[in-house]
């Protein structure tokens, strides 16, 4: 579906058994990955996007990576906290993940793609 919408291949890598993930963690994971893919489609100009999901003990580890244009993470807080600048989706994701006891980190550099890592309790 992502390739059809944005013209960019998306590779899904699922690690070990994901059975037993709670409904709350599963819904949060789905919403966050969907938003991250939308962001990649709209902004990254990537040739490829990868989504990794794996279970480590009682945590769900997610990564969404693209090889796109990247951005200056030094400006991330001002964008995330100002919905008029287009960062409301990332703000919502971070809040949703934090409220469920998880974490979200963003690594990016201009011209070097973006990696978003999300950890959720399952």
N, C-alpha and C positions, 0 to 999 in steps of 0.2 A: 504494500500500500504506500509506504514512504517513497519508494522509487517511482511509483505512478504519479504521486502528488508533486514531487520535487525533481524528478529526473536523476536522482543520485542513488547509487546502490547502498543498501543498508544490510550489514551482516550481523546476525544475531548469534552470539556464542553463549550457550548455557552450560555451566559447569556441572558440578555434582547434583545430586537429587534435590530438587526444589520442593518436593512434597512436604506438607506440614507447615508451609508458610501461612501465617494467620491471615484472615480476611483483611484486617486493617493494613497490614504490611503489604499485601498483594495489591490492594486498591491504591495505596500511596505510591508503590513502585510503578504501577501502570500509569497513574496520573503524571508522575515526575518524568518518566521516560517519554511519554507522549509529548509533554511540554518541551523537553530537551530536544527531541527530534524536530519539533516545529521550529524551535529556535535555530537549529542547524540548517534546516531547509530554507528559512527566511534570510539568515544572516551569514552563514559560513562560506558559501560558494565552494563547498567541499566536493571532492571527487569520490569520496567514500566516507561512510559513517559506520561505526561499529558499536554494538551494544553488548556488554558482557554482564551476565548474571550468575552468581554462584553463592552457595551457602557455606558459611564458615561458623561452625558451632551454632549459636543461636542468633546469628546475624545474616542478613541478606546484603551482599555486596553487589553494587551496580556500578558500571562505568559506561558512559556515553562519550565516545571519542570521534573527532572528525579531523580531517587533514586540510581544513579550510583556512580562511584568512586570519583567524584568531583575532584577539583584541587585547588592549592594554588592561590587565587586571588591576593596575593601580587606580583605575577609574571605576572599578566595579562597585564599590560602596555607593558612590553618588548616583550611579545608574540604577542600582537595585533599590535604593530608597526613594527614588523619584519616578513614580509611574508615568509622568509626562514625558520622560526620556526613553520610554520603551522597556523598562526593566521590571515591570510589575509581575510578569510571569516568573522570573527568577526569584523575586522577593517572595511570592506565594509558595514556590517550591521549597525554598529554604525554611520558611515558617512552618509549612506542613511537615517537613522532615524533622525539624527540631521539636515540634509539639509531640511527635511520636517517639521521641527519645533518640533520634538518629542524628546523623551529621551529613553535611553536603560541603564539598570543596570544589573549587574551580581552579584549573591551571590552564593558562593560555598565554600566547605571545603573538604579537602582530606577525603575520606570515607563517606562523608555526602551528596552527590548529588549536584545538581546545579539548581538554579532558575534564569531565565532571564526574566526581566519585560520590556516591551516595551509600551510606550504611544505615540499615534499618534493623531494629529488633524484630524477630519473627516469633 
